[in-house]
Amino acid sequence: MRLYFLRHGLADWPEWDVARDHERPLTKEGLKKMKAEAKTIAALDLQLDAVLSSPYTRAYQTADIVAKEVGLEVQIEPLLAPGFDLERLAELLRAHAAAQSLLLTGHEPGFSTVILQLMGNGRLLMKKGALARVDLLGTVNEGLQGELVWLLQPRILIR
């Protein structure tokens, strides 16, 4: 299975309130950049089976922009909310066992941490809008391991 981890785009809110963080939207610049990235992602022809998103507004907006560009609908996945970890990934993979290629849209530091755990540790920086491909080795029942195939930072994805 191929997993694509897409961190949400630029988000901010005047008078940001941590209690309403789940409502924080992409900025105008974030929307513009994600639309440009979505065109590049579509051109990569990732053969996605599904686009899954954290329920947080900024992640959903990011996923929706990409999903429209690749001709899919976004599926809200609460497991991708902040706090995402290897255990949540395993649960998500069990629910999508028939898929060959999933785009997961969510947050840091969960994405970097999970990717590093799949790889066996190291260092990784996923900027807002970054896209990483991880190929899983084996199955959920055998223990999750993966190989980082590539990591594209936003400046590469925006043409």
C-alpha positions in Angstrom: 0.0 0.0 0.0 1.1 3.5 -0.8 0.3 6.2 1.7 0.5 9.9 0.9 0.7 12.2 3.9 -0.4 15.8 3.0 0.0 18.4 5.7 -2.7 21.1 5.6 -1.9 24.4 4.0 -1.2 27.8 5.6 -3.8 28.5 8.3 -4.2 31.5 10.6 -6.9 33.4 12.3 -7.0 36.9 13.8 -7.5 36.6 17.5 -6.9 32.9 17.3 -8.6 31.0 20.1 -7.1 27.6 21.0 -10.6 26.4 22.1 -11.8 26.8 18.5 -8.6 25.6 16.8 -10.6 22.9 15.0 -12.4 25.8 13.1 -9.3 27.6 11.9 -9.4 27.9 8.1 -6.7 28.2 5.4 -5.7 31.8 4.7 -6.2 33.4 1.3 -2.6 32.6 0.6 -3.0 29.1 1.9 -6.0 28.5 -0.4 -4.1 29.9 -3.4 -1.0 27.8 -2.8 -3.1 24.6 -2.2 -4.9 25.2 -5.5 -1.5 25.3 -7.2 -0.2 22.3 -5.3 -3.4 20.4 -6.2 -2.6 20.8 -9.9 0.9 19.4 -9.4 -0.5 16.5 -7.2 -3.0 15.7 -10.0 -0.2 15.7 -12.6 1.7 13.1 -10.5 -1.2 10.7 -11.2 -1.0 9.0 -7.8 -3.8 6.6 -8.6 -5.5 7.4 -5.3 -8.3 5.1 -4.0 -9.4 7.7 -1.5 -8.7 11.1 0.0 -9.1 11.1 3.8 -9.0 14.2 6.0 -8.9 15.2 9.6 -12.2 16.8 10.5 -10.4 20.1 11.3 -11.4 22.9 8.9 -7.9 23.7 7.5 -7.2 20.0 6.8 -10.6 19.5 5.2 -10.2 22.5 3.0 -6.7 21.2 1.9 -8.1 17.8 1.1 -11.1 19.1 -0.7 -9.0 21.2 -3.0 -6.9 18.2 -3.9 -9.8 15.8 -4.1 -11.6 18.0 -6.6 -8.5 18.2 -8.8 -8.0 14.4 -8.8 -11.7 13.6 -9.2 -12.5 12.2 -5.8 -14.6 13.1 -2.8 -13.1 13.8 0.6 -13.9 11.3 3.4 -13.7 12.7 6.9 -11.6 10.6 9.1 -11.5 11.5 12.9 -8.4 9.4 13.4 -6.5 12.0 11.4 -7.2 14.8 13.9 -4.3 16.1 16.1 -3.0 13.3 18.2 -2.6 11.0 15.1 -0.2 8.2 15.9 0.9 4.7 14.8 -2.1 3.1 16.6 -4.6 5.4 14.8 -2.8 4.7 11.5 -3.2 0.9 12.1 -6.9 1.4 12.8 -7.4 3.5 9.7 -5.6 0.9 7.6 -7.8 -1.9 8.9 -10.8 0.2 7.8 -9.3 0.7 4.3 -7.7 -2.7 3.9 -8.7 -3.0 0.2 -7.1 0.3 -0.8 -3.8 0.4 -2.6 -3.2 4.2 -2.4 -4.5 6.6 0.2 -4.0 10.3 0.6 -4.1 11.3 4.3 -4.6 15.0 5.1 -3.8 16.1 8.6 -1.4 17.8 11.0 2.0 18.0 12.6 3.7 16.7 14.6 1.7 13.5 14.2 2.5 13.0 10.5 6.3 13.4 10.9 6.3 11.2 14.0 4.3 8.4 12.3 6.5 8.5 9.1 9.6 8.3 11.3 8.2 5.4 13.2 7.4 3.6 10.0 11.0 4.2 8.8 12.6 3.2 12.1 13.3 6.8 13.2 15.5 9.6 12.0 14.6 13.3 11.3 11.9 14.7 9.1 10.4 18.2 8.5 7.0 18.5 6.9 6.2 22.1 6.2 2.6 23.2 5.7 1.5 21.8 2.4 4.2 19.2 2.2 3.4 15.8 0.6 5.2 12.6 1.6 4.9 9.1 0.0 5.5 6.1 2.3 5.2 2.6 0.9 4.1 0.1 3.6 6.0 -3.1 4.0 3.9 -6.0 5.1 0.5 -5.8 6.8 -1.0 -4.2 9.9 -0.9 -7.6 11.6 2.8 -8.1 10.9 3.7 -4.7 12.5 3.8 -1.5 10.6 6.9 -0.7 8.7 7.4 1.6 5.8 9.8 3.2 3.4 9.9 6.9 2.8 10.0 7.1 -1.0 9.9 10.9 -1.3 9.1 14.1 0.5 8.0 17.1 -1.5 8.0 20.4 0.2 5.5 23.1 -0.9 8.0 25.1 -2.9 8.5 22.1 -5.2 4.7 21.5 -5.6 3.8 25.0 -6.5 4.5 25.7 -10.1 
